[in-house]
Amino acid sequence: MTHQPIPDGADRTPAPPKPSSANGTRPGSALLVAHESPALDATGQAVDQDGVQPSIDVNGAYPPVDLDGGQRVVDLDAAERAAADFLAALGIDLDREERRATPARMAHAYAELLAAQPFRLTTFRNDEGYDELVLARAIPFRTLCEHHMLLFSGVAHVGYLPGERILGLSKLARLVEHFAARPQTQERLTMQVAKCLDANLHPRGVGVVMEAEHTCMTQRGVRALGATTVTSALLGGLRTDPRSRAEFFALARVPNPPAG
């Protein structure tokens, strides 16, 4: 995701984004699909208004899915004031010239970390009948630990066994980016990517492995410098078929995969 540089001067601070509805809230659905407009439930599954999986269209194709990255209203002015109060409460002197714009920079930095761009999760017919593993390795991501609001970052390996449809390769990285744009736990982030891919692509199997360093563990508390956390989520054939499971972990280059 490309970000514009954040200005240092308060006079150049961009205005906060306007709400997208009359009541000052963003649309409630994180998953918007043409025709029936199913939503994404708490587990990452795509469902329509009755909680049912969306059906295929008359051509046997699943409709493209719009993942909306703009669900939260961001009030940068309020965030700046809160950042100033927070720093002052910690005894940080904000009267120094070099720190006067620090609360504004903090507000912009956190807004940038939590900003996801909307994109279309478009699928294509698997005309060639490709049935081997598709895997995107080392997709970089960063997000905030919801327990301490400190950064954790790393790489994700996302793969699937195609069925009738295949997915544009860049969408695997976009999917990781989308769910990382909110305070998270690594365990939940791993499951959300796997379940959303499974619900919308309907592959024969899905695998997600994430490796990350958590600054809440490496820079504070136990200060376990260099420690990484690995999580995995396997669905369908990548969970039940030992050979497919082993192939996925081998291609993802996970040295000590969890036992089946």
C-alpha positions in Angstrom: 0.0 0.0 0.0 1.4 3.4 -1.0 1.1 6.2 1.5 1.6 9.9 1.0 4.3 11.4 3.3 3.1 12.9 6.5 3.9 16.7 6.7 5.8 18.0 9.7 4.0 21.3 9.9 0.7 21.5 11.7 -0.5 24.1 9.1 -0.2 21.5 6.4 -2.1 18.8 8.3 -4.8 17.4 6.0 -8.4 17.7 7.0 -10.0 14.6 8.6 -12.0 12.5 6.1 -15.6 13.2 5.9 -18.2 10.6 7.1 -19.8 8.6 4.3 -23.3 8.7 5.7 -25.7 11.1 7.3 -25.3 9.7 10.8 -21.5 10.0 10.7 -20.7 6.3 10.4 -19.2 4.2 7.7 -21.1 1.4 6.1 -21.5 -1.5 8.5 -20.6 -4.3 6.1 -16.9 -5.2 5.5 -17.8 -7.4 2.6 -20.0 -6.0 -0.2 -21.0 -8.3 -3.1 -23.0 -7.4 -6.2 -26.5 -8.8 -6.3 -27.1 -10.0 -2.7 -24.6 -7.8 -0.8 -23.5 -10.4 1.7 -21.5 -9.3 4.8 -18.5 -10.7 6.5 -19.4 -12.3 9.8 -17.3 -12.3 13.0 -15.5 -15.5 11.9 -14.5 -14.1 8.4 -17.2 -16.0 6.5 -19.2 -14.3 3.7 -22.9 -14.4 4.4 -26.0 -12.6 3.0 -28.6 -10.9 5.0 -30.1 -14.2 6.1 -26.7 -15.6 7.1 -26.4 -17.8 4.0 -23.4 -18.3 1.8 -23.8 -16.3 -1.4 -24.8 -18.5 -4.4 -23.1 -18.6 -7.8 -24.5 -16.7 -10.8 -26.1 -18.1 -13.9 -22.8 -18.6 -15.6 -21.4 -20.7 -12.7 -19.1 -17.9 -11.5 -19.0 -16.4 -8.1 -19.6 -12.6 -8.2 -16.6 -10.3 -7.5 -16.3 -9.2 -3.9 -15.7 -5.6 -2.8 -13.7 -5.5 0.4 -14.3 -2.0 1.9 -11.3 -0.6 3.7 -13.1 2.5 5.0 -15.4 1.4 7.8 -14.1 3.6 10.6 -14.5 7.3 10.9 -11.2 9.0 11.7 -11.2 12.3 13.6 -7.6 13.4 13.3 -8.2 16.6 15.4 -9.6 14.6 18.3 -6.8 12.0 17.9 -4.2 14.9 18.1 -5.7 16.3 21.2 -5.8 12.8 22.8 -2.2 12.2 21.9 -1.2 15.5 23.5 -3.0 14.6 26.7 -1.5 11.1 26.7 2.1 12.4 26.3 1.6 15.1 28.8 0.2 12.6 31.3 3.5 10.6 30.8 5.5 13.7 31.7 6.7 14.5 28.1 7.4 18.2 27.6 5.5 19.3 24.5 6.6 22.9 24.8 10.0 22.1 23.1 10.0 23.3 19.5 10.8 19.9 18.1 7.9 18.3 19.9 5.1 20.8 19.3 3.9 18.8 16.2 4.5 15.4 17.8 0.8 14.8 18.8 -0.3 15.6 15.2 2.4 13.2 13.9 1.3 10.5 16.3 -2.3 10.9 15.1 -1.3 10.7 11.5 1.0 7.7 12.1 -1.7 5.6 13.8 -4.3 6.6 11.2 -1.8 5.4 8.5 -1.2 2.1 10.2 -4.9 1.5 10.4 -5.9 2.5 6.9 -6.9 -0.2 4.4 -7.6 0.5 0.8 -10.8 -1.0 -0.7 -10.3 -3.5 -3.5 -12.1 -6.1 -5.5 -11.5 -9.8 -4.7 -12.0 -10.8 -8.4 -11.8 -14.5 -9.4 -11.3 -16.1 -12.8 -12.4 -19.4 -14.4 -9.9 -22.2 -14.0 -10.1 -23.1 -17.7 -7.0 -25.2 -17.7 -8.1 -27.2 -14.7 -5.0 -26.4 -12.7 -5.2 -28.4 -9.5 -1.8 -27.9 -7.8 -1.0 -25.6 -5.0 -0.9 -21.9 -5.6 1.2 -20.1 -3.0 2.3 -16.5 -2.4 5.3 -16.5 -0.1 6.7 -13.8 2.2 3.9 -11.2 1.9 5.0 -8.4 4.2 2.5 -7.0 6.7 2.4 -4.8 9.8 -0.3 -4.1 12.3 -0.9 -3.2 15.9 -1.2 -5.6 18.8 -4.6 -4.9 20.3 -3.3 -5.6 23.8 -0.6 -2.8 23.9 -1.2 -0.9 20.6 2.4 -1.6 19.7 3.6 -2.7 16.3 4.0 -6.3 15.2 5.2 -7.1 11.7 6.4 -10.0 9.6 5.5 -12.0 6.5 2.5 -14.2 5.5 2.5 -17.2 3.3 -0.9 -17.7 1.7 -1.9 -20.7 -0.5 -4.8 -22.6 -1.9 -5.8 -25.6 -3.9 -7.9 -24.3 -6.8 -11.4 -25.5 -7.6 -13.4 -24.0 -10.4 -12.0 -20.5 -9.9 -8.6 -19.0 -9.4 -7.6 -15.6 -7.8 -5.3 -12.9 -9.1 -2.0 -13.3 -7.3 -1.9 -9.7 -6.1 -5.2 -10.2 -4.3 -3.6 -12.6 -1.8 -1.4 -9.7 -0.7 -4.3 -7.3 -0.7 -6.3 -9.7 1.5 -3.5 -9.8 4.1 -3.2 -6.0 4.0 -7.0 -5.6 4.4 -7.3 -7.6 7.6 -4.0 -6.2 9.0 -5.5 -2.7 8.9 -7.0 -2.9 12.4 -5.7 -3.7 15.9 -5.3 -7.5 15.9 -3.9 -10.6 17.4 -1.8 -12.7 15.1 -4.0 -15.7 15.7 -7.2 -13.9 14.6 -5.5 -12.3 11.6 -4.3 -15.7 10.4 -7.8 -17.2 10.6 -9.5 -14.1 9.1 -7.4 -14.3 5.9 -7.9 -18.1 5.6 -11.7 -18.0 6.2 -12.3 -15.0 3.9 -10.4 -16.7 1.1 -12.2 -20.0 1.6 -15.7 -18.3 1.7 -15.2 -16.3 -1.4 -13.0 -18.5 -3.7 -14.4 -21.9 -2.6 -11.1 -23.7 -3.2 -10.4 -27.3 -2.3 -8.1 -26.2 0.4 -6.6 -23.0 2.0 -3.4 -22.6 4.0 -2.1 -19.5 5.8 1.2 -19.2 7.8 2.3 -16.0 9.5 5.6 -15.2 11.0 6.0 -12.0 13.0 8.0 -10.1 15.5 6.0 -8.4 18.3 7.5 -5.3 19.8 5.3 -5.8 22.8 7.5 -8.8 23.6 10.8 -7.7 22.1 11.0 -4.1 23.2 9.2 -4.2 26.6 8.4 -6.8 29.3 10.6 -9.8 28.7 12.5 -8.1 25.9 13.0 -11.3 24.0 15.0 -9.7 21.1 14.8 -11.7 17.9 11.9 -13.9 19.0 9.3 -14.6 16.3 5.8 -16.0 16.5 4.4 -18.4 13.9 0.7 -19.1 13.4 -1.0 -21.3 10.9 -4.6 -21.9 9.6 -5.4 -24.8 7.3 -8.8 -25.5 5.8 -10.2 -28.2 3.5 -7.7 -30.5 1.7 -4.7 -28.7 3.1 -5.9 -29.7 6.6 -7.1 -33.3 5.9 -4.7 -34.6 3.3 -1.2 -35.2 4.9 0.6 -35.0 1.5 -1.0 -31.6 0.6 -0.4 -30.4 4.1 3.3 -31.4 3.9 3.7 -29.8 0.5 2.2 -26.5 1.7 4.6 -26.2 4.6 7.6 -27.3 2.5 6.8 -24.6 -0.2 6.1 -22.0 2.6 9.6 -23.0 4.0 8.3 -23.5 7.5 11.1 -25.4 9.1 9.1 -27.1 11.9 5.5 -27.3 10.8 2.8 -28.3 13.4 1.9 -31.9 13.5 -1.3 -33.1 11.7 
